[in-house]
Structure formats: structure tokens, C-alpha cells
Amino acid sequence: MWIPGRGTRLWRGALAGLVITALCAPVSAAARAGVPAPVPAMLPVLSAGTLETRYAANRANIIQAARMAEQGGDHRRAEALRAMAGSARTFLSFDARGEGRAVEVLGDLATARRISVLVPGSDTTLDTYDARTPKPHARLGWAARSLEEQIRRLDPAAEVAVVAWLGYTPPRLISTDAVTTGRAEDGARALRAFVVSVRRANPAAQVSLLCHSYGSVVCGRAAAGLAVADIAMFGSPGTGADTAAGLGTAARVWAGRGARDWIGGVPHLSLPVFGTTIGFGADPVSGGFGARLFAAGDGGHGDYLAPGSASVANLARIALGHDREVTR
């Protein structure tokens, strides 16, 4: 367990605020009401030969989910799903129930030599997946496309695939779940299973995990012994480990933080409170953690995949395996 030095009014105030948020959030951050949705499609086991079957089945399921959401009066969800049902989009898995889950592939998963899995953080749902906001790159669907475009700019001939992995239910930002590991434990089990299935379908590919915010807690929980080449964390509140070595992985471990990312002001601690643990321990960008640092520019918490940014360029280099070109 790692706890920063006590004794300052600032630290005590920050800790108090964090604990109050964790304990009070269930009252103020209720989950989104249920949406009418079909059960997920029956899918064959993932392999190079079943990709097109899975893509077609999930597209049909998305279209059905959009129709049911529209009929149920949830026009926002219906609009989001219609965008996801486009003929050029390919989903390995999809589940419209509740907040929703989806795993989208950009590129050819069967022939890629490098596969990068984007693991999102808090407040990622089907409704926000492709949301058009002033910063669309902060949304998982747009972020994956921005990363793929940057990879193509750096190496047009590269055989790569990018996976937008909403394979778990991320916590709401203002909630108990966002400062505890329960959702991360569930996500880590799903992420480990996913990586194993991808490597079985394409054993020649090297897989990297690119983990944003709470997604880095998921990756930290999944890391031990997992056959991945790189784990890159950005906007991370911690991983639950005291050091990169403590993750138990042979992968290269990277960390970056934008100069205006508010997460840098959150206390990096791990503290038992009423039978649970608040916080995720050591700061991955601290010298003592031991990660390889990459330059993330002056952006905020949602800017890491912004087109033209230093951070997306470095994440693309990590995705390509061009570690010597990563800027610090």
C-alpha cells in the first residue's frame, strides 16, 4: 500500500474531498435508466475465418437495437446506434443493454502485425461512443479513428489494427466506482480474455494496450503475465501497483500526462475506508514508479488523442513499436 506523506492541510483537504465524493456519489450520480434492447447476437468463436460473420451479426444486432431504442422513445440512443451501424464499421462484439458494450475494429485484425487496444475510462457508454462534442477526440470512437489516422500518417504501409474496446462497464466519473477497483477487476477479466482470443486468432501479431484514465486501472489489473508488447497509460489515476515492476508484466510500460490534465491534482493514494480501498496508489508518471515517460503536450484530460497533438503522435509510435522515436 502506498500513501503520500501526511501533514499538510492541502493533502488532508484533498483526501477528505475524495472520500466524501466516494461515499456520497451514489446519491448524486445515478446510473442511466434502462433502454429497450435485444439480447446480443450469437457469435462464433473469434478466429481469422469468423471475422466477417461476427461483423455482419453485430451490424444486424445494432440495427435492431436502434429500432428498439427509437420505439422506446430513446432518440439519443437510437441516433448513436444508427451511426454505429454504418456499412464501413466492423464490430467484434456488441451489447446494447444498459450502458452498453462494444468492441470495434479499425483495420484488418486477421493480417495485422501490430494490434493496439484502446481501453477507455469513466463515463464511456454507447451514448457517448461517437458523440459530437467540441472535443470529439475525447470519445472512444473518434479517439480510435484519430489514432489510426496518425498511425497511417507515420507509416502508410504498416499492417496495423486499432481496437476500440468498450468491453466492460466503466464507472461514472462522480461515483464510488470511479475511486475503487470493482469495475476495474471486472474489466480486467474481460480484457485478459479478449487479448487471449485476439492472439489465438492472429498469433503473429504483437498487441499493445493503450489505457486512458480509469482504463489504466483496468490495464494494471490485467497486466500480470499477459502477452502484450506495450502498456501505455495516459491521464492515469494510478494502477493499483506501487511500481511498473509491480504490474508483473514483461511489456514495456509507458506513462504520459498532459500539462493541463486535472488528474495531476488528484491525490495518488491507496487508503482503506469502510471495507473498501479508495484510490489506486502511486502516480505512473512519478520517477519512482519506473515507467517510460512520453511527452503528452499541454492538453487536458480528454486531449490525448487530439489530431496533431504530441500525445497522439507518441501513442501512434508506441502502437507501431517505434519506441526509439517516442519523444520524452
C-alpha positions in Angstrom: 0.0 0.0 0.0 1.3 3.4 -0.9 0.2 6.6 0.9 1.7 10.0 0.3 3.3 11.9 3.1 0.7 13.3 5.5 1.0 16.6 7.4 -0.1 19.3 5.0 -3.5 21.0 5.0 -3.7 20.6 1.2 -3.3 16.9 1.3 -5.8 16.4 4.1 -8.3 18.6 2.3 -7.9 16.7 -0.9 -8.2 13.3 0.8 -11.3 14.5 2.6 -12.9 15.6 -0.7 -12.0 12.3 -2.3 -13.6 10.2 0.4 -16.7 12.4 0.6 -17.1 12.1 -3.2 -16.7 8.3 -2.9 -19.3 8.0 -0.1 -21.8 10.5 -1.4 -21.7 9.9 -5.2 -24.3 7.1 -5.3 -26.9 9.7 -4.3 -25.8 12.2 -6.9 -24.7 10.0 -9.9 -27.5 7.5 -10.5 -27.0 5.2 -13.5 -28.8 5.8 -16.7 -32.2 4.2 -16.9 -32.5 1.0 -18.9 -33.1 1.2 -22.7 -35.1 -1.4 -24.6 -32.6 -3.6 -26.3 -32.2 -7.0 -27.9 -30.0 -9.7 -26.5 -26.6 -9.8 -28.1 -26.1 -11.8 -31.3 -25.0 -15.4 -31.1 -21.4 -15.3 -32.4 -18.9 -17.9 -33.5 -15.6 -18.2 -31.7 -13.2 -15.5 -32.7 -10.8 -16.6 -35.5 -9.5 -15.1 -38.7 -12.2 -17.1 -40.5 -15.1 -15.9 -38.5 -14.5 -12.1 -38.5 -16.9 -11.3 -41.3 -19.6 -13.5 -39.8 -19.2 -11.6 -36.5 -19.2 -8.2 -38.1 -22.4 -9.0 -40.0 -24.2 -10.4 -37.0 -23.3 -7.4 -34.8 -24.3 -5.0 -37.5 -27.8 -6.6 -37.7 -28.0 -6.5 -33.9 -27.1 -2.8 -33.8 -29.8 -2.0 -36.4 -32.3 -3.9 -34.3 -31.2 -2.1 -31.1 -31.5 1.2 -32.8 -35.1 0.4 -33.9 -36.0 -0.7 -30.4 -34.5 2.4 -28.8 -36.4 4.6 -31.2 -39.7 2.7 -30.5 -38.9 3.1 -26.8 -38.6 6.9 -27.1 -34.8 7.0 -26.5 -33.9 9.0 -29.6 -30.4 9.8 -28.4 -29.5 6.2 -28.1 -31.2 5.4 -31.4 -29.2 8.1 -33.2 -25.9 6.8 -31.7 -26.7 3.3 -32.8 -27.6 4.3 -36.3 -24.2 5.8 -36.7 -22.6 2.6 -35.4 -24.5 0.5 -37.9 -22.7 2.0 -41.0 -21.6 -0.4 -43.6 -17.9 0.6 -43.2 -17.9 -0.2 -39.5 -16.9 -3.5 -38.0 -17.8 -4.7 -34.5 -16.4 -7.8 -33.0 -19.0 -7.7 -30.2 -21.9 -5.6 -29.2 -24.4 -5.4 -26.4 -27.0 -2.6 -26.3 -28.4 -3.5 -22.9 -27.9 -0.9 -20.1 -25.0 1.4 -20.6 -23.9 -0.8 -23.4 -20.7 -2.6 -24.6 -19.0 -2.6 -28.0 -15.7 -3.7 -29.5 -14.9 -2.1 -32.8 -12.0 -2.9 -35.2 -10.3 -0.5 -37.5 -8.1 -2.3 -39.9 -7.6 -6.0 -40.7 -7.4 -7.9 -37.5 -6.5 -11.1 -39.3 -3.4 -9.8 -41.0 -2.2 -7.0 -38.7 1.3 -7.3 -37.4 0.6 -4.8 -34.6 -2.8 -4.5 -32.8 -3.5 -1.7 -30.4 -6.4 -2.0 -27.9 -7.8 1.3 -26.6 -9.1 0.9 -23.1 -11.4 3.8 -22.1 -12.1 5.3 -18.7 -15.0 6.8 -16.8 -18.3 7.9 -18.5 -17.8 5.9 -21.7 -21.1 4.4 -22.9 -22.8 3.7 -26.2 -24.4 7.1 -26.0 -21.0 8.9 -25.7 -19.1 6.5 -28.0 -19.4 8.7 -31.2 -20.8 11.8 -29.6 -20.2 15.0 -31.5 -18.8 17.4 -28.9 -16.4 20.4 -29.0 -13.7 17.7 -28.4 -14.9 14.6 -30.2 -11.4 13.0 -29.9 -12.3 12.6 -26.2 -14.9 10.0 -27.2 -13.8 6.4 -27.8 -15.0 6.0 -31.4 -13.4 9.3 -32.5 -10.3 8.6 -30.5 -9.7 5.2 -32.2 -10.1 6.8 -35.6 -7.7 9.7 -34.7 -5.1 7.1 -33.5 -5.5 5.0 -36.7 -5.1 8.1 -38.9 -2.0 9.2 -37.0 -0.5 5.7 -37.4 -1.2 5.8 -41.2 0.5 9.2 -41.4 3.6 7.9 -39.7 3.8 4.6 -41.6 1.3 4.3 -44.5 2.5 0.7 -45.2 2.1 -0.5 -41.7 0.0 -3.6 -41.1 -1.9 -2.5 -38.1 -5.3 -2.7 -36.5 -6.8 -0.5 -33.8 -9.5 -1.8 -31.5 -11.8 0.5 -29.6 -12.5 -1.8 -26.6 -15.7 -0.9 -24.6 -15.7 -4.5 -23.3 -16.6 -3.6 -19.7 -18.9 -1.1 -18.0 -16.8 1.9 -17.0 -17.8 3.8 -13.8 -19.4 7.2 -13.8 -16.8 9.9 -13.1 -18.6 11.1 -10.0 -19.3 7.8 -8.2 -17.9 5.4 -5.7 -17.0 3.1 -8.5 -14.6 5.7 -10.0 -12.3 5.6 -7.0 -12.4 1.9 -6.2 -11.3 -1.1 -8.2 -14.6 -3.1 -8.5 -15.3 -2.1 -12.1 -11.6 -2.5 -13.0 -11.5 -6.1 -11.7 -14.5 -6.9 -13.9 -12.9 -5.1 -16.8 -9.5 -6.8 -16.3 -11.0 -10.3 -16.5 -12.8 -9.3 -19.8 -9.7 -7.6 -21.2 -7.4 -10.6 -20.4 -9.9 -12.9 -22.2 -10.1 -10.6 -25.1 -6.4 -10.4 -25.6 -6.1 -14.2 -25.4 -8.8 -14.6 -28.1 -7.1 -12.0 -30.3 -3.7 -13.7 -30.0 -5.4 -17.0 -30.8 -6.9 -15.5 -33.9 -3.7 -13.8 -35.0 -0.7 -15.4 -33.2 1.8 -13.5 -35.3 0.6 -10.0 -34.1 2.1 -8.0 -31.3 -0.6 -6.5 -29.1 -0.4 -3.2 -27.2 -2.8 -1.8 -24.6 -3.4 2.0 -24.7 -5.2 2.9 -21.4 -6.9 6.2 -20.6 -7.8 7.4 -17.2 -9.7 4.6 -15.2 -8.8 2.4 -18.2 -5.3 2.3 -16.8 -6.6 0.7 -13.6 -8.2 -2.0 -15.8 -4.9 -2.5 -17.6 -3.0 -2.6 -14.4 -5.2 -5.3 -13.0 -5.0 -7.3 -16.3 -1.2 -6.9 -16.9 0.3 -9.7 -14.9 1.6 -12.4 -17.3 -0.5 -11.0 -20.2 1.3 -11.5 -23.5 1.4 -7.9 -24.7 4.3 -5.8 -26.1 3.5 -2.4 -24.6 1.2 -0.9 -22.0 0.8 2.8 -22.3 -1.2 4.8 -19.7 -2.3 8.4 -20.1 -4.3 10.5 -17.8 -3.9 7.8 -15.2 -5.1 8.0 -11.6 -2.8 5.0 -10.8 -2.8 1.3 -11.5 -3.0 -0.2 -8.0 0.7 -1.1 -8.2 3.5 0.8 -6.5 5.8 0.4 -9.4 5.9 -0.6 -13.1 7.7 -3.8 -12.0 4.8 -4.5 -9.6 2.5 -4.9 -12.5 4.1 -8.3 -13.2 4.4 -7.8 -16.9 7.3 -8.2 -19.4 5.7 -5.5 -21.6 7.3 -2.0 -22.0 5.3 0.2 -19.6 4.7 3.8 -20.7 3.1 6.8 -19.0 2.2 10.3 -20.1 0.2 13.3 -18.7 -0.8 16.5 -20.4 0.2 19.7 -18.6 -3.4 20.8 -18.2 -4.8 17.4 -17.1 -6.7 17.8 -13.9 -5.9 14.2 -12.9 -2.4 15.5 -11.9 -4.1 17.3 -8.9 -5.8 14.2 -7.6 -4.0 12.6 -4.6 -2.3 9.4 -5.6 -3.1 7.2 -2.6 -4.5 3.9 -1.6 -6.5 4.0 1.6 -8.8 1.5 3.3 -12.2 3.1 4.0 -15.2 1.1 5.4 -14.2 -2.2 3.9 -13.1 -1.0 0.6 -10.0 0.8 -0.8 -10.1 4.4 -2.0 -7.6 5.3 -4.7 -5.1 3.5 -6.9 -1.7 4.1 -5.4 1.4 5.5 -7.0 1.4 8.1 -9.8 2.6 6.3 -13.0 4.4 9.5 -14.2 6.4 9.8 -11.0 10.1 8.9 -11.1 9.7 6.2 -8.5 7.1 4.3 -10.5 9.6 3.4 -13.2 7.5 3.7 -16.4 9.0 5.0 -19.6 7.6 8.6 -19.9 6.4 10.0 -23.2 5.6 13.7 -24.0 1.9 14.4 -23.9 2.0 18.1 -24.6 -0.1 20.8 -22.8 -3.5 19.2 -23.3 -6.2 18.3 -20.8 -7.7 15.1 -19.7 -9.6 14.5 -22.9 -7.0 15.7 -25.3 -4.6 12.8 -25.6 -5.9 11.5 -28.9 -6.5 15.0 -30.4 -5.3 15.2 -34.0 -1.9 16.9 -34.3 -1.1 16.6 -30.6 2.3 15.4 -29.2 0.4 12.7 -27.3 -1.4 11.1 -30.2 1.9 11.1 -32.2 3.7 9.3 -29.4 0.9 6.9 -28.8 1.0 6.1 -32.5 4.7 5.4 -32.3 4.1 3.1 -29.4 1.4 1.3 -31.3 3.8 0.9 -34.2 6.6 -0.4 -31.9 8.8 2.6 -32.8 9.9 3.1 -29.2 13.1 4.8 -30.1 11.1 7.6 -31.9 8.9 8.3 -28.9 9.6 11.8 -27.6 10.1 12.4 -23.9 
